[in-house]
Amino acid sequence: MNGLNPEHQAGNLRTRGELSPKCVAGFRDTVYGYHRSNPRPMSWRETDDPYQILVSEIMLQQTQVERVKLKYEEFLRAFPTVHALAAASLSNVLQVWQGLGYNRRAMYLKRCAEEIVTSYAGQFPRSVEELLSLPGIGPYTARAVAAFAFGIAEPLIETNIRTVYLHFFFPDREDVNDSEIMPLVAITLDGENPREWYYALMDYGAMLKQTHPNPGRRSKHHTQQSRFEGSNRQLRSRILREILGQPGVSLKKLQTIMAAGEEGMKRNLEVMQAEGLLVKKGHGYWIADTKTGAPLM
């Protein structure tokens, strides 16, 4: 790969809109070679079921793979189909989701299931445009589901993929924008096998993070995840856990149980109501019904 001088080729791409076939072939051979010699077994890679793939993609956002492996199997045992998830209460979904964090993602996943059952008769939409119309689904997730479930080849970027392109094509650059990386992703994309290609890129990127000073830090979009301990994310998780355990609990009782300040508690409860996770009735707080917004008793 070094002999192909990919960084020079990337410069050509930016100036002339070209990337040599030799460089593309060498890049693919390098990435595929590592992936095939160092496979990372994951349950969601063994299926092309779009529901199971969507569950894995939502779980993997900002969550370590090892934590997802255990929770993914548990979640699918509880909600094995899109119909089962759509029919479940948000309370039950959140109970199973506990431990992954970012509970709003569980709510959006359930809303996706409801939309698929209601608007698509339970048949998963196949196009990127239709997938993007689902609640809480962004450009990456829509393209990932399309690629992994349906073999649709669309350029996409996530943290490990970004790391690979920064390492090979921008070795001496800081603050690289995704708009510079995306043309490279498009030109090097294996259109005949986007599923394996993207898995190979992710595996290569994961390896780079372990063996090199993380190239991802040179991205303009890089952010350092804040510590969970003592964070507002932890406070939100604790609030939700208490309401799941004691539906209808009051603000005053929550403060007593959690020994937390009134201002922070009130602010988070208001935000969680606005998001649709919670609903207030009288002095108590409940998990909201995703279809009606009413308290789940």
Contacts in CASP RR format, 6 or more apart in sequence:
PFRMAT RR
TARGET T0000
AUTHOR 0000-0000-0000
METHOD contacts of the structure
MODEL  1
MNGLNPEHQAGNLRTRGELSPKCVAGFRDTVYGYHRSNPRPMSWRETDDP
YQILVSEIMLQQTQVERVKLKYEEFLRAFPTVHALAAASLSNVLQVWQGL
GYNRRAMYLKRCAEEIVTSYAGQFPRSVEELLSLPGIGPYTARAVAAFAF
GIAEPLIETNIRTVYLHFFFPDREDVNDSEIMPLVAITLDGENPREWYYA
LMDYGAMLKQTHPNPGRRSKHHTQQSRFEGSNRQLRSRILREILGQPGVS
LKKLQTIMAAGEEGMKRNLEVMQAEGLLVKKGHGYWIADTKTGAPLM
1 26 0 8 1.000
1 27 0 8 1.000
1 29 0 8 1.000
1 30 0 8 1.000
1 168 0 8 1.000
4 22 0 8 1.000
4 23 0 8 1.000
4 26 0 8 1.000
4 27 0 8 1.000
5 23 0 8 1.000
6 23 0 8 1.000
6 27 0 8 1.000
6 168 0 8 1.000
6 169 0 8 1.000
7 168 0 8 1.000
7 169 0 8 1.000
7 170 0 8 1.000
7 171 0 8 1.000
7 172 0 8 1.000
9 19 0 8 1.000
9 20 0 8 1.000
9 23 0 8 1.000
9 169 0 8 1.000
10 19 0 8 1.000
10 168 0 8 1.000
10 169 0 8 1.000
10 170 0 8 1.000
10 184 0 8 1.000
12 18 0 8 1.000
12 19 0 8 1.000
12 20 0 8 1.000
13 19 0 8 1.000
13 183 0 8 1.000
13 184 0 8 1.000
13 187 0 8 1.000
14 180 0 8 1.000
14 183 0 8 1.000
17 183 0 8 1.000
19 184 0 8 1.000
19 187 0 8 1.000
19 188 0 8 1.000
24 187 0 8 1.000
24 188 0 8 1.000
27 168 0 8 1.000
27 188 0 8 1.000
28 188 0 8 1.000
28 190 0 8 1.000
28 197 0 8 1.000
30 204 0 8 1.000
31 164 0 8 1.000
31 197 0 8 1.000
31 200 0 8 1.000
31 201 0 8 1.000
31 204 0 8 1.000
32 196 0 8 1.000
32 197 0 8 1.000
32 200 0 8 1.000
33 200 0 8 1.000
34 200 0 8 1.000
34 203 0 8 1.000
34 204 0 8 1.000
34 207 0 8 1.000
35 196 0 8 1.000
35 199 0 8 1.000
35 200 0 8 1.000
35 203 0 8 1.000
35 204 0 8 1.000
36 200 0 8 1.000
38 203 0 8 1.000
38 207 0 8 1.000
39 203 0 8 1.000
40 65 0 8 1.000
40 203 0 8 1.000
40 206 0 8 1.000
42 56 0 8 1.000
42 65 0 8 1.000
42 69 0 8 1.000
43 56 0 8 1.000
43 69 0 8 1.000
43 72 0 8 1.000
43 73 0 8 1.000
44 52 0 8 1.000
44 53 0 8 1.000
44 55 0 8 1.000
44 56 0 8 1.000
44 72 0 8 1.000
44 148 0 8 1.000
45 199 0 8 1.000
47 53 0 8 1.000
48 148 0 8 1.000
48 149 0 8 1.000
48 150 0 8 1.000
48 195 0 8 1.000
49 149 0 8 1.000
50 124 0 8 1.000
50 145 0 8 1.000
50 149 0 8 1.000
50 150 0 8 1.000
51 81 0 8 1.000
51 82 0 8 1.000
51 85 0 8 1.000
51 113 0 8 1.000
51 124 0 8 1.000
52 76 0 8 1.000
53 144 0 8 1.000
53 145 0 8 1.000
53 148 0 8 1.000
53 149 0 8 1.000
54 109 0 8 1.000
54 112 0 8 1.000
54 124 0 8 1.000
54 141 0 8 1.000
54 145 0 8 1.000
55 72 0 8 1.000
55 75 0 8 1.000
55 76 0 8 1.000
55 109 0 8 1.000
56 68 0 8 1.000
56 72 0 8 1.000
57 141 0 8 1.000
57 144 0 8 1.000
57 145 0 8 1.000
57 148 0 8 1.000
58 105 0 8 1.000
58 106 0 8 1.000
58 108 0 8 1.000
58 109 0 8 1.000
58 141 0 8 1.000
59 68 0 8 1.000
59 71 0 8 1.000
59 72 0 8 1.000
59 75 0 8 1.000
59 100 0 8 1.000
59 105 0 8 1.000
60 68 0 8 1.000
61 102 0 8 1.000
61 105 0 8 1.000
61 141 0 8 1.000
62 102 0 8 1.000
62 225 0 8 1.000
63 100 0 8 1.000
63 101 0 8 1.000
63 102 0 8 1.000
67 99 0 8 1.000
67 100 0 8 1.000
68 100 0 8 1.000
71 96 0 8 1.000
71 97 0 8 1.000
71 99 0 8 1.000
71 100 0 8 1.000
74 96 0 8 1.000
75 96 0 8 1.000
75 97 0 8 1.000
78 84 0 8 1.000
78 88 0 8 1.000
78 92 0 8 1.000
78 96 0 8 1.000
79 85 0 8 1.000
79 88 0 8 1.000
79 93 0 8 1.000
79 96 0 8 1.000
82 113 0 8 1.000
82 116 0 8 1.000
82 117 0 8 1.000
82 122 0 8 1.000
82 124 0 8 1.000
83 113 0 8 1.000
83 117 0 8 1.000
83 122 0 8 1.000
85 93 0 8 1.000
85 109 0 8 1.000
85 110 0 8 1.000
85 113 0 8 1.000
86 110 0 8 1.000
86 113 0 8 1.000
86 114 0 8 1.000
86 116 0 8 1.000
86 117 0 8 1.000
86 118 0 8 1.000
88 110 0 8 1.000
89 287 0 8 1.000
89 289 0 8 1.000
89 296 0 8 1.000
90 106 0 8 1.000
90 107 0 8 1.000
90 110 0 8 1.000
90 277 0 8 1.000
90 287 0 8 1.000
90 288 0 8 1.000
90 289 0 8 1.000
90 290 0 8 1.000
90 296 0 8 1.000
91 244 0 8 1.000
91 247 0 8 1.000
91 287 0 8 1.000
91 296 0 8 1.000
93 106 0 8 1.000
93 107 0 8 1.000
93 109 0 8 1.000
93 110 0 8 1.000
94 103 0 8 1.000
94 106 0 8 1.000
94 107 0 8 1.000
94 240 0 8 1.000
94 244 0 8 1.000
94 287 0 8 1.000
95 244 0 8 1.000
97 103 0 8 1.000
97 105 0 8 1.000
97 106 0 8 1.000
98 241 0 8 1.000
98 244 0 8 1.000
99 237 0 8 1.000
100 106 0 8 1.000
101 233 0 8 1.000
101 237 0 8 1.000
102 233 0 8 1.000
103 236 0 8 1.000
103 237 0 8 1.000
103 240 0 8 1.000
103 277 0 8 1.000
104 275 0 8 1.000
104 277 0 8 1.000
107 275 0 8 1.000
107 276 0 8 1.000
107 277 0 8 1.000
107 290 0 8 1.000
108 135 0 8 1.000
108 136 0 8 1.000
108 137 0 8 1.000
110 290 0 8 1.000
111 134 0 8 1.000
111 135 0 8 1.000
111 136 0 8 1.000
111 290 0 8 1.000
112 134 0 8 1.000
112 135 0 8 1.000
112 136 0 8 1.000
112 137 0 8 1.000
114 290 0 8 1.000
114 291 0 8 1.000
115 134 0 8 1.000
115 135 0 8 1.000
116 122 0 8 1.000
116 123 0 8 1.000
116 124 0 8 1.000
116 125 0 8 1.000
116 134 0 8 1.000
120 130 0 8 1.000
124 149 0 8 1.000
125 131 0 8 1.000
125 133 0 8 1.000
125 134 0 8 1.000
126 146 0 8 1.000
126 150 0 8 1.000
126 152 0 8 1.000
127 146 0 8 1.000
127 152 0 8 1.000
128 142 0 8 1.000
128 143 0 8 1.000
128 146 0 8 1.000
128 152 0 8 1.000
128 154 0 8 1.000
131 137 0 8 1.000
131 141 0 8 1.000
131 142 0 8 1.000
131 145 0 8 1.000
131 146 0 8 1.000
132 138 0 8 1.000
132 139 0 8 1.000
132 142 0 8 1.000
134 142 0 8 1.000
139 156 0 8 1.000
140 156 0 8 1.000
140 157 0 8 1.000
140 158 0 8 1.000
143 152 0 8 1.000
143 154 0 8 1.000
143 155 0 8 1.000
143 156 0 8 1.000
144 156 0 8 1.000
144 158 0 8 1.000
144 198 0 8 1.000
146 152 0 8 1.000
146 154 0 8 1.000
147 153 0 8 1.000
147 154 0 8 1.000
147 156 0 8 1.000
147 194 0 8 1.000
147 195 0 8 1.000
147 198 0 8 1.000
148 195 0 8 1.000
148 198 0 8 1.000
151 194 0 8 1.000
151 195 0 8 1.000
152 194 0 8 1.000
153 189 0 8 1.000
153 190 0 8 1.000
153 191 0 8 1.000
153 192 0 8 1.000
153 194 0 8 1.000
154 194 0 8 1.000
155 182 0 8 1.000
155 185 0 8 1.000
155 186 0 8 1.000
155 189 0 8 1.000
156 185 0 8 1.000
156 198 0 8 1.000
157 178 0 8 1.000
157 181 0 8 1.000
157 182 0 8 1.000
157 185 0 8 1.000
158 202 0 8 1.000
159 216 0 8 1.000
160 201 0 8 1.000
160 202 0 8 1.000
160 203 0 8 1.000
160 204 0 8 1.000
160 205 0 8 1.000
160 206 0 8 1.000
160 209 0 8 1.000
161 185 0 8 1.000
161 198 0 8 1.000
161 201 0 8 1.000
161 202 0 8 1.000
161 205 0 8 1.000
162 178 0 8 1.000
162 181 0 8 1.000
162 216 0 8 1.000
162 219 0 8 1.000
162 221 0 8 1.000
163 205 0 8 1.000
163 208 0 8 1.000
163 209 0 8 1.000
163 214 0 8 1.000
163 215 0 8 1.000
163 216 0 8 1.000
164 201 0 8 1.000
164 204 0 8 1.000
164 205 0 8 1.000
164 208 0 8 1.000
165 181 0 8 1.000
165 184 0 8 1.000
165 185 0 8 1.000
166 173 0 8 1.000
166 176 0 8 1.000
166 181 0 8 1.000
166 215 0 8 1.000
166 216 0 8 1.000
166 218 0 8 1.000
166 219 0 8 1.000
167 205 0 8 1.000
167 208 0 8 1.000
167 212 0 8 1.000
167 215 0 8 1.000
169 181 0 8 1.000
169 184 0 8 1.000
170 176 0 8 1.000
170 180 0 8 1.000
170 181 0 8 1.000
170 218 0 8 1.000
173 218 0 8 1.000
174 218 0 8 1.000
175 218 0 8 1.000
175 219 0 8 1.000
175 220 0 8 1.000
176 218 0 8 1.000
176 219 0 8 1.000
176 220 0 8 1.000
177 220 0 8 1.000
177 221 0 8 1.000
178 219 0 8 1.000
178 220 0 8 1.000
178 221 0 8 1.000
189 197 0 8 1.000
190 196 0 8 1.000
190 197 0 8 1.000
191 197 0 8 1.000
208 214 0 8 1.000
208 215 0 8 1.000
209 216 0 8 1.000
216 222 0 8 1.000
226 233 0 8 1.000
228 234 0 8 1.000
232 268 0 8 1.000
235 258 0 8 1.000
235 260 0 8 1.000
235 264 0 8 1.000
235 265 0 8 1.000
235 268 0 8 1.000
236 268 0 8 1.000
236 272 0 8 1.000
238 258 0 8 1.000
238 260 0 8 1.000
239 254 0 8 1.000
239 258 0 8 1.000
239 265 0 8 1.000
239 268 0 8 1.000
239 269 0 8 1.000
239 272 0 8 1.000
240 272 0 8 1.000
240 277 0 8 1.000
240 278 0 8 1.000
242 249 0 8 1.000
242 254 0 8 1.000
242 257 0 8 1.000
242 258 0 8 1.000
243 249 0 8 1.000
243 254 0 8 1.000
243 278 0 8 1.000
243 285 0 8 1.000
243 286 0 8 1.000
243 287 0 8 1.000
244 287 0 8 1.000
246 253 0 8 1.000
247 286 0 8 1.000
247 287 0 8 1.000
247 295 0 8 1.000
247 296 0 8 1.000
247 297 0 8 1.000
248 281 0 8 1.000
248 284 0 8 1.000
248 285 0 8 1.000
248 286 0 8 1.000
248 295 0 8 1.000
249 257 0 8 1.000
249 284 0 8 1.000
249 285 0 8 1.000
250 283 0 8 1.000
250 284 0 8 1.000
250 285 0 8 1.000
251 262 0 8 1.000
251 265 0 8 1.000
251 266 0 8 1.000
251 269 0 8 1.000
251 283 0 8 1.000
251 284 0 8 1.000
251 285 0 8 1.000
252 283 0 8 1.000
254 260 0 8 1.000
254 265 0 8 1.000
254 285 0 8 1.000
255 261 0 8 1.000
255 262 0 8 1.000
255 265 0 8 1.000
258 265 0 8 1.000
269 278 0 8 1.000
269 280 0 8 1.000
269 285 0 8 1.000
272 278 0 8 1.000
273 279 0 8 1.000
273 280 0 8 1.000
273 288 0 8 1.000
276 288 0 8 1.000
276 290 0 8 1.000
276 293 0 8 1.000
277 287 0 8 1.000
277 288 0 8 1.000
278 285 0 8 1.000
278 286 0 8 1.000
278 287 0 8 1.000
278 288 0 8 1.000
279 285 0 8 1.000
279 286 0 8 1.000
279 287 0 8 1.000
279 288 0 8 1.000
279 289 0 8 1.000
279 293 0 8 1.000
279 294 0 8 1.000
279 295 0 8 1.000
280 286 0 8 1.000
281 295 0 8 1.000
286 295 0 8 1.000
286 296 0 8 1.000
286 297 0 8 1.000
287 295 0 8 1.000
287 296 0 8 1.000
288 294 0 8 1.000
288 295 0 8 1.000
288 296 0 8 1.000
289 295 0 8 1.000
289 296 0 8 1.000
END
